[in-house]
Amino acid sequence: MDGEPCAAAAPPVPRCICSPCWISGHGRYDIRRLQAVTCTGPLALDFPHATQALRIRRRRFNQSTGRWSTVTVYAITNLTAAQASPADLADWLRGHWAIEALHHIRDTTYAEDASCLRTGNAPRAMATLRR
């Protein structure tokens, strides 16, 4: 560029849930905080249709050990900020993991993933019988 200084884009300001989500149960306390940033224009990601990038940080205090642990997870979504606020995204993510926990229980108890039944009504019929 002919001697013209490049204007650096200001870093994105993530939208954050104002108050973290505190969950207690199973002898531990969980603190979850979700941050979302819109990824369009100069901040576009190399993922088709990605509109928002998310950072979910989970801090867990285990009462039996007296120790804290931290897990950070990153995600992307094609929902715009108008379609899904950080609070909505946090609720949907928690709901997703509740479903995954159910699937994990069904797979470890009934070995559903190891089943060879794949066609017709057989998979649904066997899942009903296993309940």
Buried (B, 14 or more C-beta within 10 A) or exposed (E): EEEEEEEEEEEEEBBBBEEBBEBEEEEBBBBBBBBBBBBEEEEEEEEEEBBBBBBBBBBBBEEEEEEEEEEEEEBBBEBEBEEBBBBEBBBEBBEEEEEEEEEEEBEEEBEBEEBEEEEEEEBEEEBEEEE
